[in-house]
Amino acid sequence: VGDSLAVVDARAARPGSGRVLSHDHRLDRSDAERLRIERAGGEVRKDKSGPYRLYPGGLMMGRVLGDVDTPLAVAEPGIRVALAPPGGARIVVASDGLWDELSPRAALKLAHALAPDRA
């Protein structure tokens, strides 16, 4: 939900070659979220110096938890089921604080650099 993202790497032989399990709901990255909001009667626009925002409310995301002042920003998460292989997998779940700095591949490489009990 929001600007969170989950990536998984189940291939220990090729660290960093995982796949994205989710997508964030930032309006500058999600055509589907912008379309959902516009179909519901909301407005998505880019201000002069910033990212796309949802109006009313001014949020940068179309899905959030706990923001009741913006009814078009829903709390419904994207759900995906993925089975881990018998040997296990590394999953990185983080918000934009990480993803604005690292690619999913780089984050998974860092996770593989740690022992399983520390990752």
mmCIF file of the C-alpha atoms, coordinates in Angstrom:
data_MODEL
# 
_entry.id   MODEL 
# 
loop_
_atom_site.group_PDB 
_atom_site.id 
_atom_site.type_symbol 
_atom_site.label_atom_id 
_atom_site.label_alt_id 
_atom_site.label_comp_id 
_atom_site.label_asym_id 
_atom_site.label_entity_id 
_atom_site.label_seq_id 
_atom_site.pdbx_PDB_ins_code 
_atom_site.Cartn_x 
_atom_site.Cartn_y 
_atom_site.Cartn_z 
_atom_site.occupancy 
_atom_site.B_iso_or_equiv 
_atom_site.pdbx_formal_charge 
_atom_site.auth_seq_id 
_atom_site.auth_comp_id 
_atom_site.auth_asym_id 
_atom_site.auth_atom_id 
_atom_site.pdbx_PDB_model_num 
ATOM 1   C CA . VAL A 1 1   ? 0.000   0.000   0.000   1.00 0.00 ? 1   VAL A CA 1 
ATOM 2   C CA . GLY A 1 2   ? 1.226   3.489   -0.726  1.00 0.00 ? 2   GLY A CA 1 
ATOM 3   C CA . ASP A 1 3   ? 4.887   3.753   -1.568  1.00 0.00 ? 3   ASP A CA 1 
ATOM 4   C CA . SER A 1 4   ? 5.871   0.309   -0.296  1.00 0.00 ? 4   SER A CA 1 
ATOM 5   C CA . LEU A 1 5   ? 7.355   -2.364  -2.509  1.00 0.00 ? 5   LEU A CA 1 
ATOM 6   C CA . ALA A 1 6   ? 8.182   -6.054  -1.993  1.00 0.00 ? 6   ALA A CA 1 
ATOM 7   C CA . VAL A 1 7   ? 10.807  -7.955  -3.968  1.00 0.00 ? 7   VAL A CA 1 
ATOM 8   C CA . VAL A 1 8   ? 11.780  -11.619 -3.649  1.00 0.00 ? 8   VAL A CA 1 
ATOM 9   C CA . ASP A 1 9   ? 14.886  -13.535 -4.612  1.00 0.00 ? 9   ASP A CA 1 
ATOM 10  C CA . ALA A 1 10  ? 14.541  -17.302 -4.396  1.00 0.00 ? 10  ALA A CA 1 
ATOM 11  C CA . ARG A 1 11  ? 17.589  -18.128 -6.488  1.00 0.00 ? 11  ARG A CA 1 
ATOM 12  C CA . ALA A 1 12  ? 20.547  -18.319 -4.113  1.00 0.00 ? 12  ALA A CA 1 
ATOM 13  C CA . ALA A 1 13  ? 22.807  -19.271 -7.009  1.00 0.00 ? 13  ALA A CA 1 
ATOM 14  C CA . ARG A 1 14  ? 22.164  -15.906 -8.702  1.00 0.00 ? 14  ARG A CA 1 
ATOM 15  C CA . PRO A 1 15  ? 21.780  -13.298 -5.945  1.00 0.00 ? 15  PRO A CA 1 
ATOM 16  C CA . GLY A 1 16  ? 20.020  -10.139 -7.006  1.00 0.00 ? 16  GLY A CA 1 
ATOM 17  C CA . SER A 1 17  ? 18.071  -11.754 -9.830  1.00 0.00 ? 17  SER A CA 1 
ATOM 18  C CA . GLY A 1 18  ? 14.700  -11.653 -8.116  1.00 0.00 ? 18  GLY A CA 1 
ATOM 19  C CA . ARG A 1 19  ? 11.343  -10.246 -9.077  1.00 0.00 ? 19  ARG A CA 1 
ATOM 20  C CA . VAL A 1 20  ? 9.041   -7.531  -7.841  1.00 0.00 ? 20  VAL A CA 1 
ATOM 21  C CA . LEU A 1 21  ? 6.056   -8.911  -5.909  1.00 0.00 ? 21  LEU A CA 1 
ATOM 22  C CA . SER A 1 22  ? 4.133   -5.673  -5.588  1.00 0.00 ? 22  SER A CA 1 
ATOM 23  C CA . HIS A 1 23  ? 4.019   -2.173  -6.979  1.00 0.00 ? 23  HIS A CA 1 
ATOM 24  C CA . ASP A 1 24  ? 3.790   1.101   -5.193  1.00 0.00 ? 24  ASP A CA 1 
ATOM 25  C CA . HIS A 1 25  ? 0.786   3.351   -5.581  1.00 0.00 ? 25  HIS A CA 1 
ATOM 26  C CA . ARG A 1 26  ? 2.577   6.649   -6.077  1.00 0.00 ? 26  ARG A CA 1 
ATOM 27  C CA . LEU A 1 27  ? 0.659   8.573   -8.679  1.00 0.00 ? 27  LEU A CA 1 
ATOM 28  C CA . ASP A 1 28  ? 3.763   9.508   -10.677 1.00 0.00 ? 28  ASP A CA 1 
ATOM 29  C CA . ARG A 1 29  ? 4.519   5.783   -11.154 1.00 0.00 ? 29  ARG A CA 1 
ATOM 30  C CA . SER A 1 30  ? 1.088   4.213   -11.582 1.00 0.00 ? 30  SER A CA 1 
ATOM 31  C CA . ASP A 1 31  ? -1.133  4.892   -14.566 1.00 0.00 ? 31  ASP A CA 1 
ATOM 32  C CA . ALA A 1 32  ? -3.643  2.401   -13.139 1.00 0.00 ? 32  ALA A CA 1 
ATOM 33  C CA . GLU A 1 33  ? -3.991  4.376   -9.891  1.00 0.00 ? 33  GLU A CA 1 
ATOM 34  C CA . ARG A 1 34  ? -4.424  7.673   -11.731 1.00 0.00 ? 34  ARG A CA 1 
ATOM 35  C CA . LEU A 1 35  ? -7.113  6.117   -13.929 1.00 0.00 ? 35  LEU A CA 1 
ATOM 36  C CA . ARG A 1 36  ? -8.900  4.553   -10.920 1.00 0.00 ? 36  ARG A CA 1 
ATOM 37  C CA . ILE A 1 37  ? -9.053  7.919   -9.163  1.00 0.00 ? 37  ILE A CA 1 
ATOM 38  C CA . GLU A 1 38  ? -10.223 9.820   -12.241 1.00 0.00 ? 38  GLU A CA 1 
ATOM 39  C CA . ARG A 1 39  ? -12.962 7.253   -12.912 1.00 0.00 ? 39  ARG A CA 1 
ATOM 40  C CA . ALA A 1 40  ? -14.124 7.716   -9.309  1.00 0.00 ? 40  ALA A CA 1 
ATOM 41  C CA . GLY A 1 41  ? -14.452 11.467  -9.816  1.00 0.00 ? 41  GLY A CA 1 
ATOM 42  C CA . GLY A 1 42  ? -11.156 12.594  -8.325  1.00 0.00 ? 42  GLY A CA 1 
ATOM 43  C CA . GLU A 1 43  ? -8.490  14.745  -9.862  1.00 0.00 ? 43  GLU A CA 1 
ATOM 44  C CA . VAL A 1 44  ? -4.818  13.915  -10.331 1.00 0.00 ? 44  VAL A CA 1 
ATOM 45  C CA . ARG A 1 45  ? -2.578  16.786  -11.286 1.00 0.00 ? 45  ARG A CA 1 
ATOM 46  C CA . LYS A 1 46  ? 1.053   17.751  -11.213 1.00 0.00 ? 46  LYS A CA 1 
ATOM 47  C CA . ASP A 1 47  ? 1.851   20.984  -9.457  1.00 0.00 ? 47  ASP A CA 1 
ATOM 48  C CA . LYS A 1 48  ? 4.544   23.304  -10.827 1.00 0.00 ? 48  LYS A CA 1 
ATOM 49  C CA . SER A 1 49  ? 7.392   22.013  -8.697  1.00 0.00 ? 49  SER A CA 1 
ATOM 50  C CA . GLY A 1 50  ? 6.255   18.615  -7.491  1.00 0.00 ? 50  GLY A CA 1 
ATOM 51  C CA . PRO A 1 51  ? 4.940   15.158  -8.267  1.00 0.00 ? 51  PRO A CA 1 
ATOM 52  C CA . TYR A 1 52  ? 1.426   14.141  -9.248  1.00 0.00 ? 52  TYR A CA 1 
ATOM 53  C CA . ARG A 1 53  ? -1.051  14.546  -6.399  1.00 0.00 ? 53  ARG A CA 1 
ATOM 54  C CA . LEU A 1 54  ? -4.594  13.393  -5.655  1.00 0.00 ? 54  LEU A CA 1 
ATOM 55  C CA . TYR A 1 55  ? -7.231  16.057  -5.075  1.00 0.00 ? 55  TYR A CA 1 
ATOM 56  C CA . PRO A 1 56  ? -9.027  16.561  -2.857  1.00 0.00 ? 56  PRO A CA 1 
ATOM 57  C CA . GLY A 1 57  ? -6.336  15.852  -0.301  1.00 0.00 ? 57  GLY A CA 1 
ATOM 58  C CA . GLY A 1 58  ? -3.033  16.527  -2.020  1.00 0.00 ? 58  GLY A CA 1 
ATOM 59  C CA . LEU A 1 59  ? -1.600  13.037  -1.451  1.00 0.00 ? 59  LEU A CA 1 
ATOM 60  C CA . MET A 1 60  ? 1.107   11.571  -3.690  1.00 0.00 ? 60  MET A CA 1 
ATOM 61  C CA . MET A 1 61  ? -0.410  8.065   -3.432  1.00 0.00 ? 61  MET A CA 1 
ATOM 62  C CA . GLY A 1 62  ? -3.713  6.542   -4.383  1.00 0.00 ? 62  GLY A CA 1 
ATOM 63  C CA . ARG A 1 63  ? -3.694  3.939   -1.611  1.00 0.00 ? 63  ARG A CA 1 
ATOM 64  C CA . VAL A 1 64  ? -2.873  4.649   2.011   1.00 0.00 ? 64  VAL A CA 1 
ATOM 65  C CA . LEU A 1 65  ? -3.630  3.405   5.503   1.00 0.00 ? 65  LEU A CA 1 
ATOM 66  C CA . GLY A 1 66  ? -5.343  5.702   7.971   1.00 0.00 ? 66  GLY A CA 1 
ATOM 67  C CA . ASP A 1 67  ? -5.967  8.827   5.904   1.00 0.00 ? 67  ASP A CA 1 
ATOM 68  C CA . VAL A 1 68  ? -9.730  9.246   6.267   1.00 0.00 ? 68  VAL A CA 1 
ATOM 69  C CA . ASP A 1 69  ? -9.685  12.859  5.011   1.00 0.00 ? 69  ASP A CA 1 
ATOM 70  C CA . THR A 1 70  ? -9.079  11.705  1.446   1.00 0.00 ? 70  THR A CA 1 
ATOM 71  C CA . PRO A 1 71  ? -11.873 9.282   0.498   1.00 0.00 ? 71  PRO A CA 1 
ATOM 72  C CA . LEU A 1 72  ? -10.449 8.459   -2.946  1.00 0.00 ? 72  LEU A CA 1 
ATOM 73  C CA . ALA A 1 73  ? -7.203  7.232   -1.382  1.00 0.00 ? 73  ALA A CA 1 
ATOM 74  C CA . VAL A 1 74  ? -8.298  3.717   -0.505  1.00 0.00 ? 74  VAL A CA 1 
ATOM 75  C CA . ALA A 1 75  ? -6.722  1.315   1.986   1.00 0.00 ? 75  ALA A CA 1 
ATOM 76  C CA . GLU A 1 76  ? -7.187  -1.746  -0.214  1.00 0.00 ? 76  GLU A CA 1 
ATOM 77  C CA . PRO A 1 77  ? -3.776  -3.390  -0.688  1.00 0.00 ? 77  PRO A CA 1 
ATOM 78  C CA . GLY A 1 78  ? -2.544  -5.275  -3.701  1.00 0.00 ? 78  GLY A CA 1 
ATOM 79  C CA . ILE A 1 79  ? -2.281  -8.953  -2.740  1.00 0.00 ? 79  ILE A CA 1 
ATOM 80  C CA . ARG A 1 80  ? -0.070  -11.492 -4.430  1.00 0.00 ? 80  ARG A CA 1 
ATOM 81  C CA . VAL A 1 81  ? 0.701   -15.044 -3.360  1.00 0.00 ? 81  VAL A CA 1 
ATOM 82  C CA . ALA A 1 82  ? 4.181   -16.413 -4.038  1.00 0.00 ? 82  ALA A CA 1 
ATOM 83  C CA . LEU A 1 83  ? 5.469   -19.791 -2.925  1.00 0.00 ? 83  LEU A CA 1 
ATOM 84  C CA . ALA A 1 84  ? 9.009   -19.996 -1.613  1.00 0.00 ? 84  ALA A CA 1 
ATOM 85  C CA . PRO A 1 85  ? 11.102  -22.934 -2.773  1.00 0.00 ? 85  PRO A CA 1 
ATOM 86  C CA . PRO A 1 86  ? 12.218  -25.565 -0.225  1.00 0.00 ? 86  PRO A CA 1 
ATOM 87  C CA . GLY A 1 87  ? 15.590  -23.801 0.067   1.00 0.00 ? 87  GLY A CA 1 
ATOM 88  C CA . GLY A 1 88  ? 13.933  -20.560 1.154   1.00 0.00 ? 88  GLY A CA 1 
ATOM 89  C CA . ALA A 1 89  ? 14.009  -17.061 -0.278  1.00 0.00 ? 89  ALA A CA 1 
ATOM 90  C CA . ARG A 1 90  ? 14.999  -13.513 0.579   1.00 0.00 ? 90  ARG A CA 1 
ATOM 91  C CA . ILE A 1 91  ? 12.222  -10.922 0.608   1.00 0.00 ? 91  ILE A CA 1 
ATOM 92  C CA . VAL A 1 92  ? 12.785  -7.205  0.985   1.00 0.00 ? 92  VAL A CA 1 
ATOM 93  C CA . VAL A 1 93  ? 9.744   -5.104  1.918   1.00 0.00 ? 93  VAL A CA 1 
ATOM 94  C CA . ALA A 1 94  ? 10.352  -1.375  2.287   1.00 0.00 ? 94  ALA A CA 1 
ATOM 95  C CA . SER A 1 95  ? 8.901   2.051   1.619   1.00 0.00 ? 95  SER A CA 1 
ATOM 96  C CA . ASP A 1 96  ? 10.197  4.870   -0.539  1.00 0.00 ? 96  ASP A CA 1 
ATOM 97  C CA . GLY A 1 97  ? 13.001  5.676   1.888   1.00 0.00 ? 97  GLY A CA 1 
ATOM 98  C CA . LEU A 1 98  ? 14.838  2.657   0.496   1.00 0.00 ? 98  LEU A CA 1 
ATOM 99  C CA . TRP A 1 99  ? 13.417  2.492   -3.035  1.00 0.00 ? 99  TRP A CA 1 
ATOM 100 C CA . ASP A 1 100 ? 14.224  6.131   -3.814  1.00 0.00 ? 100 ASP A CA 1 
ATOM 101 C CA . GLU A 1 101 ? 17.889  5.206   -3.223  1.00 0.00 ? 101 GLU A CA 1 
ATOM 102 C CA . LEU A 1 102 ? 18.249  1.565   -4.306  1.00 0.00 ? 102 LEU A CA 1 
ATOM 103 C CA . SER A 1 103 ? 16.968  -0.560  -7.140  1.00 0.00 ? 103 SER A CA 1 
ATOM 104 C CA . PRO A 1 104 ? 15.281  -3.859  -6.262  1.00 0.00 ? 104 PRO A CA 1 
ATOM 105 C CA . ARG A 1 105 ? 18.346  -5.680  -7.611  1.00 0.00 ? 105 ARG A CA 1 
ATOM 106 C CA . ALA A 1 106 ? 20.719  -3.686  -5.372  1.00 0.00 ? 106 ALA A CA 1 
ATOM 107 C CA . ALA A 1 107 ? 18.528  -4.259  -2.296  1.00 0.00 ? 107 ALA A CA 1 
ATOM 108 C CA . LEU A 1 108 ? 18.457  -8.016  -2.915  1.00 0.00 ? 108 LEU A CA 1 
ATOM 109 C CA . LYS A 1 109 ? 22.231  -8.100  -3.360  1.00 0.00 ? 109 LYS A CA 1 
ATOM 110 C CA . LEU A 1 110 ? 22.584  -6.411  0.032   1.00 0.00 ? 110 LEU A CA 1 
ATOM 111 C CA . ALA A 1 111 ? 20.187  -8.923  1.597   1.00 0.00 ? 111 ALA A CA 1 
ATOM 112 C CA . HIS A 1 112 ? 22.264  -11.790 0.179   1.00 0.00 ? 112 HIS A CA 1 
ATOM 113 C CA . ALA A 1 113 ? 25.434  -10.293 1.638   1.00 0.00 ? 113 ALA A CA 1 
ATOM 114 C CA . LEU A 1 114 ? 24.093  -11.037 5.140   1.00 0.00 ? 114 LEU A CA 1 
ATOM 115 C CA . ALA A 1 115 ? 23.829  -14.388 6.852   1.00 0.00 ? 115 ALA A CA 1 
ATOM 116 C CA . PRO A 1 116 ? 20.223  -15.746 6.761   1.00 0.00 ? 116 PRO A CA 1 
ATOM 117 C CA . ASP A 1 117 ? 19.698  -15.042 10.458  1.00 0.00 ? 117 ASP A CA 1 
ATOM 118 C CA . ARG A 1 118 ? 20.780  -11.397 9.979   1.00 0.00 ? 118 ARG A CA 1 
ATOM 119 C CA . ALA A 1 119 ? 19.165  -10.578 6.651   1.00 0.00 ? 119 ALA A CA 1 
# 
